Amino acid sequence: MRTYAAVTAAPTDRVLAALATGKLGGYLLPEGDRGTGVLFDRPKYRFGRITARRMESPGWDLAWELKEPVWLLRESDQAACATLTLGNGKVEQLGWAADWTPPADPAERAADRADWDGYCARIAALVGRPELGAALGGIRNDPTPEGSRVGGAELLRQLCRLFGLPEAVIGQSLFEQAGPRGRDARRFEAKGR
């Protein structure tokens, strides 16, 4: 997993306080007025695997403590995913499969695009930025006629830029590296159960 991190508009001191009861340690990557990025330690295996719930729990816990939106970003060769957790515990997810191709039939393609745009408009409204719905819907990885497409890391960067969130965590994961890149990173330890 090339990216496994959370981003929020909350300032670093509030994020650090919210992480005090967390179950995973990691690193804070502050980006000033753009908010804070968090690289979480790898979740522990249970019964020989790491479940999706274990992967998403740190983002949910952080949003619950902050009472603010948190995006958990994940990216691998197969897909990119941005899980939005609101401060009330509501969760929505945007996902982009690396090999996704729009339907060939024009009517099906138009219906698929309308569904995607509607879903993105709903997510933008949930974040309190309804005016960004159309732009969020434009973050796509449709293949070009030449066959190229936007990669997962770039999709996550576009999402962060759109909402004014930190980008430093994209392409970073404690699944694949021992520590963060960047000099401003601050280690925090798990203090919860």
N, CA, C and O of each residue as an XYZ file, in Angstrom:
772
protein
N       0.848     -1.165      0.000
C       0.000      0.000      0.000
C       0.897      1.232      0.000
O       1.633      1.480      0.955
N       0.823      2.002     -1.088
C       1.717      3.156     -1.229
C       1.273      4.353     -0.400
O       2.108      5.153      0.021
N      -0.033      4.487     -0.159
C      -0.543      5.562      0.692
C      -1.485      4.950      1.719
O      -2.409      4.212      1.374
N      -1.237      5.268      2.987
C      -2.160      4.926      4.072
C      -2.029      6.045      5.093
O      -1.119      6.042      5.922
N      -2.946      7.002      5.025
C      -2.828      8.197      5.848
C      -4.177      8.893      5.951
O      -5.103      8.606      5.192
N      -4.271      9.805      6.895
C      -5.474     10.615      7.066
C      -5.109     12.081      6.902
O      -3.988     12.494      7.202
N      -6.071     12.863      6.421
C      -5.902     14.310      6.331
C      -7.147     14.986      6.892
O      -8.264     14.486      6.757
N      -6.928     16.124      7.517
C      -8.019     16.906      8.066
C      -7.630     18.380      8.047
O      -6.446     18.718      8.049
N      -8.620     19.242      8.027
C      -8.367     20.683      8.069
C      -8.040     21.152      9.478
O      -7.638     22.300      9.665
N      -8.202     20.290     10.467
C      -7.953     20.671     11.860
C      -6.475     20.959     12.095
O      -5.618     20.323     11.481
N      -6.163     21.913     12.980
C      -4.765     22.223     13.280
C      -4.094     21.094     14.075
O      -4.753     20.287     14.731
N      -2.784     21.070     13.992
C      -1.994     19.980     14.566
C      -2.232     19.780     16.054
O      -2.329     18.637     16.502
N      -2.329     20.856     16.840
C      -2.504     20.668     18.285
C      -3.825     19.969     18.595
O      -3.877     19.131     19.495
N      -4.888     20.297     17.870
C      -6.171     19.612     18.092
C      -6.108     18.162     17.640
O      -6.683     17.285     18.285
N      -5.413     17.902     16.533
C      -5.281     16.526     16.045
C      -4.501     15.694     17.050
O      -4.885     14.565     17.356
N      -3.412     16.241     17.562
C      -2.606     15.515     18.549
C      -3.432     15.188     19.793
O      -3.355     14.075     20.312
N      -4.213     16.143     20.267
C      -5.068     15.896     21.434
C      -6.105     14.819     21.123
O      -6.399     13.985     21.979
N      -6.661     14.825     19.920
C      -7.667     13.834     19.539
C      -7.067     12.440     19.406
O      -7.745     11.441     19.647
N      -5.789     12.372     19.021
C      -5.123     11.077     18.869
C      -4.715     10.461     20.206
O      -4.304      9.302     20.260
N      -4.827     11.233     21.274
C      -4.380     10.761     22.590
C      -5.095      9.488     23.029
O      -4.533      8.700     23.789
N      -6.308      9.277     22.571
C      -7.041      8.076     22.965
C      -7.021      7.012     21.871
O      -7.676      5.978     21.999
N      -6.275      7.260     20.801
C      -6.248      6.339     19.665
C      -5.597      5.009     19.980
O      -4.929      4.842     21.001
N      -5.810      4.066     19.071
C      -5.271      2.715     19.236
C      -4.029      2.468     18.387
O      -3.384      1.427     18.510
N      -3.693      3.439     17.516
C      -2.512      3.311     16.666
C      -1.630      4.532     16.842
O      -2.121      5.656     16.945
N      -0.342      4.308     16.875
C       0.601      5.410     16.860
C       0.842      5.829     15.424
O       0.173      5.363     14.502
N       1.809      6.716     15.251
C       2.145      7.159     13.914
C       2.878      8.477     13.934
O       3.569      8.796     14.902
N       2.732      9.248     12.868
C       3.414     10.527     12.715
C       2.433     11.599     12.268
O       1.557     11.351     11.439
N       2.588     12.779     12.820
C       1.843     13.959     12.376
C       2.688     14.696     11.359
O       3.897     14.840     11.537
N       2.062     15.160     10.300
C       2.737     15.976      9.290
C       1.940     17.263      9.132
O       1.047     17.332      8.288
N       2.249     18.289      9.933
C       1.491     19.538      9.854
C       1.785     20.287      8.562
O       2.911     20.278      8.064
N       0.751     20.938      8.028
C       0.931     21.779      6.837
C       0.301     23.142      7.058
O      -0.366     23.676      6.172
N       0.513     23.704      8.243
C       0.071     25.065      8.527
C      -1.413     25.254      8.342
O      -2.216     24.520      8.918
N      -1.786     26.241      7.535
C      -3.204     26.553      7.362
C      -3.951     25.536      6.505
O      -5.171     25.631      6.366
N      -3.247     24.571      5.929
C      -3.896     23.509      5.146
C      -4.332     22.349      6.020
O      -4.978     21.421      5.533
N      -3.992     22.382      7.303
C      -4.425     21.316      8.194
C      -3.297     20.382      8.578
O      -2.137     20.786      8.662
N      -3.653     19.124      8.810
C      -2.709     18.146      9.338
C      -2.874     16.817      8.625
O      -3.990     16.366      8.364
N      -1.755     16.204      8.317
C      -1.745     14.840      7.794
C      -1.280     13.898      8.891
O      -0.480     14.275      9.747
N      -1.778     12.691      8.862
C      -1.408     11.688      9.852
C      -1.019     10.406      9.128
O      -1.804      9.857      8.355
N       0.190      9.938      9.383
C       0.604      8.615      8.905
C       0.412      7.654     10.069
O       1.131      7.740     11.064
N      -0.536      6.751      9.958
C      -0.780      5.788     11.022
C       0.151      4.599     10.878
O       0.503      4.201      9.767
N       0.551      4.027     12.027
C       1.258      2.756     12.007
C       0.371      1.710     11.343
O      -0.846      1.869     11.243
N       1.007      0.655     10.899
C       0.251     -0.440     10.286
C      -0.665     -1.066     11.341
O      -0.214     -1.381     12.442
N      -1.958     -1.248     11.011
C      -2.841     -1.931     11.968
C      -2.361     -3.359     12.215
O      -1.683     -3.954     11.378
N      -2.718     -3.883     13.352
C      -2.289     -5.241     13.711
C      -3.119     -6.277     12.966
O      -4.304     -6.083     12.695
N      -2.458     -7.379     12.645
C      -3.146     -8.494     12.015
C      -4.057     -9.167     13.037
O      -3.747     -9.217     14.227
N      -5.171     -9.675     12.559
C      -6.060    -10.481     13.387
C      -6.479    -11.663     12.523
O      -7.033    -11.492     11.438
N      -6.210    -12.837     13.013
C      -6.509    -14.067     12.275
C      -5.824    -14.067     10.912
O      -6.401    -14.497      9.914
N      -4.598    -13.584     10.885
C      -3.782    -13.638      9.686
C      -4.040    -12.572      8.636
O      -3.489    -12.641      7.538
N      -4.880    -11.577      8.961
C      -5.136    -10.530      7.964
C      -5.508     -9.223      8.653
O      -5.803     -9.180      9.847
N      -5.484     -8.172      7.863
C      -5.913     -6.855      8.339
C      -7.240     -6.568      7.650
O      -7.287     -6.424      6.429
N      -8.298     -6.485      8.410
C      -9.620     -6.268      7.823
C      -9.797     -4.807      7.395
O      -9.064     -3.918      7.830
N     -10.785     -4.589      6.535
C     -11.102     -3.219      6.101
C     -11.490     -2.366      7.308
O     -11.149     -1.185      7.377
N     -12.196     -2.964      8.245
C     -12.605     -2.212      9.434
C     -11.396     -1.744     10.244
O     -11.371     -0.612     10.728
N     -10.394     -2.614     10.391
C      -9.173     -2.209     11.107
C      -8.433     -1.108     10.366
O      -7.806     -0.245     10.980
N      -8.509     -1.145      9.040
C      -7.847     -0.118      8.235
C      -8.549      1.232      8.401
O      -7.889      2.269      8.463
N      -9.873      1.221      8.471
C     -10.642      2.459      8.510
C     -10.839      3.018      9.917
O     -11.121      4.206     10.072
N     -10.695      2.183     10.941
C     -10.961      2.619     12.320
C     -10.163      3.842     12.768
O     -10.739      4.713     13.420
N      -8.876      3.958     12.458
C      -8.137      5.145     12.922
C      -8.719      6.457     12.395
O      -8.767      7.443     13.130
N      -9.159      6.485     11.146
C      -9.781      7.685     10.588
C     -11.108      7.985     11.265
O     -11.416      9.138     11.564
N     -11.896      6.934     11.505
C     -13.175      7.101     12.178
C     -12.966      7.628     13.593
O     -13.635      8.571     14.015
N     -12.029      7.014     14.328
C     -11.749      7.443     15.707
C     -11.314      8.904     15.751
O     -11.749      9.662     16.618
N     -10.449      9.297     14.805
C      -9.958     10.670     14.774
C     -11.098     11.649     14.488
O     -11.199     12.679     15.154
N     -11.947     11.350     13.524
C     -13.073     12.231     13.200
C     -14.031     12.342     14.387
O     -14.550     13.422     14.671
N     -14.261     11.245     15.065
C     -15.171     11.242     16.207
C     -14.640     12.147     17.315
O     -15.396     12.916     17.908
N     -13.339     12.056     17.592
C     -12.736     12.877     18.643
C     -12.671     14.349     18.248
O     -12.905     15.229     19.077
N     -12.352     14.617     16.975
C     -12.249     16.003     16.502
C     -13.612     16.664     16.311
O     -13.747     17.880     16.444
N     -14.607     15.857     16.001
C     -15.928     16.360     15.592
C     -15.804     17.198     14.322
O     -16.500     18.197     14.141
N     -14.897     16.759     13.452
C     -14.647     17.401     12.155
C     -14.400     16.328     11.109
O     -14.043     15.203     11.458
N     -14.582     16.651      9.830
C     -14.326     15.664      8.778
C     -12.856     15.234      8.727
O     -11.940     16.036      8.908
N     -12.674     13.951      8.474
C     -11.349     13.362      8.274
C     -11.439     12.481      7.035
O     -12.380     11.701      6.884
N     -10.460     12.609      6.157
C     -10.357     11.750      4.979
C      -9.250     10.733      5.230
O      -8.112     11.117      5.498
N      -9.566      9.445      5.146
C      -8.559      8.394      5.201
C      -8.216      8.028      3.768
O      -9.080      7.596      3.005
N      -6.956      8.203      3.406
C      -6.507      7.997      2.028
C      -5.736      6.689      1.923
O      -4.836      6.416      2.718
N      -6.102      5.892      0.937
C      -5.392      4.644      0.676
C      -5.153      4.518     -0.822
O      -6.002      4.883     -1.635
N      -3.999      4.002     -1.166
C      -3.660      3.863     -2.586
C      -2.732      2.679     -2.756
O      -1.766      2.512     -2.012
N      -3.043      1.854     -3.756
C      -2.205      0.710     -4.107
C      -2.165      0.618     -5.630
O      -2.684      1.496     -6.319
N      -1.555     -0.437     -6.155
C      -1.526     -0.633     -7.606
C      -2.928     -0.843     -8.177
O      -3.195     -0.485     -9.324
N      -3.820     -1.425     -7.376
C      -5.148     -1.769     -7.870
C      -6.170     -0.633     -7.771
O      -7.080     -0.546     -8.594
N      -6.022      0.237     -6.766
C      -7.079      1.239     -6.548
C      -6.599      2.372     -5.659
O      -5.579      2.271     -4.976
N      -7.366      3.454     -5.689
C      -7.211      4.558     -4.737
C      -8.563      4.725     -4.058
O      -9.612      4.545     -4.676
N      -8.518      5.072     -2.775
C      -9.747      5.187     -2.008
C      -9.623      6.350     -1.030
O      -8.581      6.540     -0.403
N     -10.682      7.115     -0.908
C     -10.748      8.206      0.062
C     -12.019      8.000      0.880
O     -13.131      8.173      0.380
N     -11.835      7.627      2.145
C     -12.970      7.390      3.030
C     -13.173      8.637      3.875
O     -12.297      9.022      4.650
N     -14.325      9.263      3.723
C     -14.665     10.456      4.484
C     -15.443     10.041      5.721
O     -16.464      9.362      5.619
N     -14.960     10.450      6.892
C     -15.708     10.243      8.123
C     -16.004     11.613      8.705
O     -15.106     12.430      8.907
N     -17.274     11.845      8.968
C     -17.698     13.101      9.566
C     -17.640     12.994     11.082
O     -17.579     11.892     11.627
N     -17.659     14.116     11.756
C     -17.569     14.146     13.202
C     -18.704     13.427     13.916
O     -18.577     13.088     15.093
N     -19.828     13.185     13.212
C     -20.956     12.471     13.808
C     -20.890     10.970     13.562
O     -21.806     10.240     13.939
N     -19.809     10.500     12.931
C     -19.627      9.076     12.670
C     -20.095      8.618     11.304
O     -19.856      7.467     10.938
N     -20.757      9.481     10.530
C     -21.216      9.108      9.189
C     -20.001      8.898      8.281
O     -19.041      9.668      8.329
N     -20.051      7.858      7.461
C     -18.932      7.491      6.597
C     -19.402      7.406      5.150
O     -20.447      6.822      4.861
N     -18.626      7.991      4.246
C     -18.842      7.882      2.803
C     -17.494      7.553      2.167
O     -16.441      7.838      2.737
N     -17.540      6.953      0.985
C     -16.286      6.525      0.376
C     -16.272      6.811     -1.117
O     -17.243      6.556     -1.829
N     -15.144      7.348     -1.571
C     -14.881      7.512     -2.998
C     -13.813      6.501     -3.376
O     -12.824      6.347     -2.659
N     -13.998      5.817     -4.483
C     -13.011      4.831     -4.904
C     -12.782      4.879     -6.397
O     -13.699      5.153     -7.172
N     -11.559      4.612     -6.791
C     -11.170      4.596     -8.193
C     -10.360      3.333     -8.448
O      -9.236      3.209     -7.961
N     -10.918      2.395     -9.206
C     -10.185      1.182     -9.574
C      -9.208      1.520    -10.692
O      -9.544      2.253    -11.622
N      -7.997      0.981    -10.592
C      -6.961      1.308    -11.577
C      -7.334      0.843    -12.983
O      -6.900      1.444    -13.966
N      -8.136     -0.224    -13.091
C      -8.477     -0.759    -14.405
C      -9.922     -0.456    -14.804
O     -10.456     -1.089    -15.714
N     -10.560      0.508    -14.130
C     -11.954      0.819    -14.424
C     -12.094      1.425    -15.810
O     -11.290      2.256    -16.232
N     -13.129      0.991    -16.501
C     -13.445      1.535    -17.818
C     -14.926      1.880    -17.845
O     -15.749      1.064    -17.431
N     -15.285      3.060    -18.318
C     -16.701      3.418    -18.387
C     -17.458      2.489    -19.336
O     -16.858      1.912    -20.242
N     -18.757      2.341    -19.139
C     -19.540      1.494    -20.051
C     -19.411      1.970    -21.497
O     -19.307      3.168    -21.760
N     -19.420      1.032    -22.412
C     -19.290      1.367    -23.841
C     -20.566      2.000    -24.387
O     -20.502      2.883    -25.244
N     -21.713      1.560    -23.903
C     -22.989      2.092    -24.367
C     -23.139      3.533    -23.898
O     -23.016      3.800    -22.702
N     -23.406      4.484    -24.822
C     -23.508      5.899    -24.442
C     -24.560      6.182    -23.357
O     -24.325      6.996    -22.464
N     -25.710      5.515    -23.437
C     -26.761      5.745    -22.429
C     -26.303      5.247    -21.058
O     -26.516      5.918    -20.048
N     -25.675      4.072    -21.023
C     -25.166      3.537    -19.751
C     -24.050      4.433    -19.203
O     -23.972      4.683    -18.001
N     -23.193      4.908    -20.108
C     -22.103      5.783    -19.690
C     -22.650      7.080    -19.096
O     -22.156      7.552    -18.072
N     -23.668      7.655    -19.737
C     -24.278      8.892    -19.230
C     -24.942      8.646    -17.874
O     -24.838      9.486    -16.980
N     -25.615      7.520    -17.710
C     -26.257      7.195    -16.428
C     -25.216      6.980    -15.337
O     -25.393      7.422    -14.202
N     -24.132      6.299    -15.691
C     -23.053      6.066    -14.721
C     -22.437      7.385    -14.281
O     -22.175      7.595    -13.097
N     -22.211      8.267    -15.240
C     -21.628      9.571    -14.931
C     -22.583     10.414    -14.082
O     -22.147     11.107    -13.164
N     -23.870     10.357    -14.381
C     -24.851     11.100    -13.588
C     -24.890     10.581    -12.149
O     -24.999     11.368    -11.208
N     -24.801      9.265    -11.975
C     -24.767      8.683    -10.621
C     -23.531      9.167     -9.865
O     -23.619      9.567     -8.704
N     -22.383      9.126    -10.535
C     -21.130      9.559     -9.916
C     -21.192     11.036     -9.523
O     -20.826     11.407     -8.408
N     -21.660     11.872    -10.453
C     -21.749     13.308    -10.181
C     -22.706     13.602     -9.026
O     -22.431     14.465     -8.192
N     -23.816     12.894     -8.979
C     -24.768     13.070     -7.881
C     -24.183     12.657     -6.547
O     -24.374     13.335     -5.537
N     -23.465     11.536     -6.547
C     -22.828     11.063     -5.319
C     -21.774     12.066     -4.843
O     -21.694     12.367     -3.652
N     -20.976     12.577     -5.767
C     -19.946     13.558     -5.412
C     -20.573     14.855     -4.896
O     -20.046     15.472     -3.971
N     -21.684     15.264     -5.484
C     -22.372     16.465     -4.996
C     -22.854     16.251     -3.565
O     -22.775     17.162     -2.741
N     -23.351     15.057     -3.268
C     -23.797     14.753     -1.904
C     -22.633     14.781     -0.920
O     -22.769     15.298      0.189
N     -21.495     14.229     -1.317
C     -20.324     14.226     -0.433
C     -19.841     15.652     -0.192
O     -19.533     16.014      0.944
N     -19.770     16.459     -1.233
C     -19.338     17.856     -1.071
C     -20.278     18.594     -0.119
O     -19.828     19.394      0.702
N     -21.568     18.331     -0.224
C     -22.536     18.970      0.681
C     -22.323     18.502      2.117
O     -22.422     19.306      3.044
N     -22.035     17.225      2.317
C     -21.792     16.702      3.664
C     -20.590     17.373      4.325
O     -20.571     17.580      5.538
N     -19.590     17.710      3.514
C     -18.392     18.369      4.024
C     -18.644     19.853      4.265
O     -17.811     20.543      4.855
N     -19.788     20.337      3.810
C     -20.104     21.753      3.974
C     -19.619     22.616      2.826
O     -19.558     23.839      2.952
N     -19.272     21.992      1.707
C     -18.781     22.712      0.529
C     -19.571     22.296     -0.713
O     -18.989     21.759     -1.656
N     -20.880     22.533     -0.731
C     -21.694     22.074     -1.869
C     -21.252     22.648     -3.212
O     -21.483     22.038     -4.256
N     -20.623     23.810     -3.186
C     -20.176     24.434     -4.439
C     -19.058     23.635     -5.116
O     -18.739     23.888     -6.278
N     -18.461     22.675     -4.405
C     -17.372     21.876     -4.961
C     -17.842     20.545     -5.546
O     -17.027     19.738     -5.992
N     -19.147     20.318     -5.543
C     -19.674     19.041     -6.016
C     -19.272     18.700     -7.442
O     -18.824     17.585     -7.710
N     -19.426     19.646     -8.357
C     -19.091     19.383     -9.763
C     -17.595     19.129     -9.926
O     -17.195     18.243    -10.682
N     -16.768     19.901     -9.221
C     -15.317     19.706     -9.314
C     -14.910     18.348     -8.738
O     -14.017     17.687     -9.267
N     -15.567     17.939     -7.655
C     -15.270     16.620     -7.084
C     -15.658     15.528     -8.076
O     -14.937     14.542     -8.233
N     -16.788     15.702     -8.740
C     -17.199     14.736     -9.753
C     -16.227     14.646    -10.918
O     -16.174     13.626    -11.604
N     -15.459     15.704    -11.147
C     -14.476     15.718    -12.227
C     -13.179     14.989    -11.893
O     -12.321     14.830    -12.761
N     -13.026     14.545    -10.649
C     -11.828     13.774    -10.274
C     -12.093     12.323    -10.667
O     -12.735     11.563     -9.943
N     -11.584     11.980    -11.818
C     -11.865     10.664    -12.410
C     -10.597     10.097    -13.041
O      -9.629     10.813    -13.299
N     -10.635      8.799    -13.279
C      -9.505      8.150    -13.944
C      -9.955      7.406    -15.197
O      -9.498      6.297    -15.474
N     -10.850      8.026    -15.939
C     -11.273      7.430    -17.211
C     -10.059      7.312    -18.133
O      -9.221      8.213    -18.167
N      -9.958      6.224    -18.871
C      -8.833      6.107    -19.803
C      -8.983      7.083    -20.974
O     -10.088      7.338    -21.451
N      -7.860      7.613    -21.417
C      -7.853      8.484    -22.588
C      -7.891      7.606    -23.841
O      -7.715      6.392    -23.735
N      -8.114      8.177    -25.010
C      -8.099      7.364    -26.242
C      -6.770      6.629    -26.444
O      -6.733      5.566    -27.063
N      -5.674      7.203    -25.915
C      -4.367      6.536    -26.053
C      -4.196      5.418    -25.025
O      -3.243      4.642    -25.101
N      -5.126      5.335    -24.059
C      -5.049      4.275    -23.053
C      -4.448      4.699    -21.727
O      -4.458      3.923    -20.771
N      -3.922      5.920    -21.648
C      -3.348      6.366    -20.372
C      -4.478      6.814    -19.458
O      -5.600      7.047    -19.908
N      -4.172      6.932    -18.165
C      -5.159      7.390    -17.203
C      -4.453      8.021    -16.019
O      -3.257      7.814    -15.812
N      -5.195      8.785    -15.252
C      -4.657      9.429    -14.056
C      -4.395      8.346    -13.011
O      -5.241      7.483    -12.778
N      -3.217      8.398    -12.381
C      -2.865      7.422    -11.359
C      -3.527      7.716    -10.021
O      -4.047      8.810     -9.801
N      -3.503      6.733     -9.135
C      -4.146      6.858     -7.829
C      -3.605      7.996     -6.992
O      -4.380      8.721     -6.367
N      -2.294      8.173     -6.964
C      -1.699      9.247     -6.156
C      -2.171     10.608     -6.654
O      -2.457     11.495     -5.851
N      -2.253     10.778     -7.959
C      -2.703     12.062     -8.508
C      -4.183     12.301     -8.200
O      -4.572     13.439     -7.937
N      -5.002     11.273     -8.225
C      -6.409     11.417     -7.857
C      -6.532     11.911     -6.422
O      -7.333     12.802     -6.139
N      -5.745     11.339     -5.514
C      -5.780     11.764     -4.107
C      -5.258     13.193     -3.956
O      -5.775     13.956     -3.141
N      -4.238     13.559     -4.733
C      -3.738     14.941     -4.707
C      -4.821     15.922     -5.159
O      -5.006     16.975     -4.549
N      -5.522     15.578     -6.212
C      -6.591     16.445     -6.708
C      -7.667     16.633     -5.644
O      -8.172     17.741     -5.462
N      -8.018     15.568     -4.947
C      -9.009     15.656     -3.879
C      -8.523     16.587     -2.775
O      -9.274     17.440     -2.303
N      -7.272     16.425     -2.365
C      -6.707     17.280     -1.302
C      -6.650     18.739     -1.741
O      -6.984     19.631     -0.960
N      -6.239     18.988     -2.958
C      -6.194     20.375     -3.459
C      -7.583     20.992     -3.482
O      -7.764     22.151     -3.108
N      -8.553     20.217     -3.920
C      -9.916     20.721     -4.019
C     -10.437     21.193     -2.667
O     -11.072     22.243     -2.574
N     -10.169     20.418     -1.621
C     -10.675     20.766     -0.289
C      -9.651     21.510      0.566
O      -9.899     21.764      1.745
N      -8.498     21.865     -0.020
C      -7.483     22.623      0.714
C      -6.849     21.826      1.839
O      -6.582     22.371      2.910
N      -6.606     20.544      1.611
C      -6.054     19.649      2.635
C      -4.592     19.319      2.347
O      -4.132     19.482      1.216
N      -3.865     18.861      3.350
C      -2.446     18.527      3.170
C      -2.232     17.426      2.129
O      -3.017     16.484      2.029
N      -1.168     17.566      1.370
C      -0.814     16.569      0.358
C       0.445     15.786      0.708
O       0.754     14.795      0.045
N       1.174     16.207      1.730
C       2.474     15.601      2.035
C       2.389     14.111      2.328
O       3.374     13.397      2.144
N       1.242     13.624      2.778
C       1.116     12.211      3.137
C       0.894     11.304      1.924
O       1.056     10.088      2.021
N       0.529     11.884      0.803
C       0.246     11.062     -0.380
C       1.548     10.431     -0.862
O       2.572     11.098     -1.006
N       1.476      9.141     -1.102
C       2.672      8.390     -1.488
C       3.475      7.928     -0.285
O       4.593      7.434     -0.434
N       2.914      8.084      0.900
C       3.596      7.637      2.115
C       2.719      6.629      2.854
O       1.503      6.797      2.951
N       3.348      5.597      3.363
C       2.639      4.564      4.090
C       3.622      3.844      4.997
O       4.708      3.458      4.565
N       3.244      3.667      6.242
C       4.094      2.905      7.158
C       3.952      1.407      6.918
O       4.529      0.605      7.652
N       3.191      1.024      5.900
C       3.199     -0.352      5.414
C       4.486     -0.602      4.632
O       5.010     -1.715      4.617
N       4.995      0.466      3.975
C       6.126      0.316      3.065
C       7.383      1.053      3.478
O       8.444      0.833      2.894
N       7.289      1.916      4.464
C       8.473      2.673      4.878
C       8.527      2.713      6.400
O       7.501      2.607      7.072
N       9.722      2.865      6.928
C       9.922      2.836      8.380
C       9.494      4.129      9.056
O       9.126      4.123     10.230
N       9.538      5.215      8.339
C       9.174      6.511      8.911
C       8.775      7.462      7.802
O       8.867      7.119      6.623
N       8.336      8.650      8.168
C       7.869      9.606      7.172
C       8.996     10.317      6.453
O      10.115     10.410      6.959
N       8.686     10.820      5.262
C       9.596     11.727      4.577
C       9.224     13.133      5.023
O       8.044     13.444      5.187
N      10.195     13.955      5.215
C       9.931     15.330      5.641
C      10.443     15.569      7.049
O      10.370     14.681      7.899
N      10.958     16.755      7.298
C      11.587     17.066      8.585
C      10.608     17.515      9.651
O      10.955     17.503     10.832
N       9.406     17.910      9.285
C       8.469     18.435     10.272
C       7.617     17.365     10.939
O       6.761     17.690     11.762
N       7.830     16.099     10.605
C       7.015     15.027     11.162
C       7.265     14.883     12.665
O       8.393     14.999     13.146
N       6.170     14.627     13.389
C       6.245     14.420     14.841
C       5.638     13.078     15.180
O       4.515     12.775     14.777
N       6.381     12.273     15.923
C       5.905     10.940     16.328
C       4.878     11.070     17.454
O       5.041     11.905     18.343
N       3.832     10.258     17.425
C       2.900     10.127     18.540
C       2.703      8.631     18.792
O       2.787      7.818     17.871
N       2.448      8.293     20.012
C       2.261      6.889     20.393
C       0.800      6.606     20.711
O       0.061      7.497     21.130
N       0.394      5.365     20.508
C      -0.954      4.959     20.856
C      -1.095      4.927     22.362
O      -0.234      4.397     23.064
N      -2.185      5.496     22.859
C      -2.407      5.515     24.299
C      -3.728      4.860     24.668
O      -4.026      4.686     25.850
N      -4.524      4.493     23.665
C      -5.818      3.874     23.925
C      -5.650      2.423     24.303
O      -4.555      1.980     24.649
N      -6.742      1.687     24.236
C      -6.725      0.273     24.611
C      -5.730     -0.501     23.785
O      -5.583     -1.709     23.967
